[in-house]
């Protein structure tokens, strides 16, 4: 018994569609590049950001030693201020941890 022509045509179209989808999926996986926007977590569920010095301000004290405030802008767009003694210089670039500070290695 011979199959009708339309069933044979539908079978060919389905086969060609499956082959096309498999080939395009493989082509996309070969051309994949990491965008660098993800966060690399370490074993303690933390990741590190780099902060650059934006402003350095000397603060006159009410009493005691004078201090310096170092203003930083980090790669995750967060701003932070570190206050140090006037004898210490603000570093141009620092690296700070972010994320949970829990340690999951013991479990």
Number of C-alpha atoms within 10 A of each C-alpha: 3 4 7 8 9 9 10 11 11 11 12 12 12 12 11 11 12 11 11 11 11 10 11 11 10 10 11 9 9 9 7 8 7 6 6 7 6 7 11 10 14 9 10 13 16 17 15 16 15 14 22 17 18 13 13 17 12 14 14 11 9 7 6 7 11 14 17 19 18 21 18 24 17 18 13 11 10 10 14 12 13 11 16 15 14 14 10 10 12 21 12 12 13 13 12 11 13 14 11 11 10 10 11 9 8 4 4
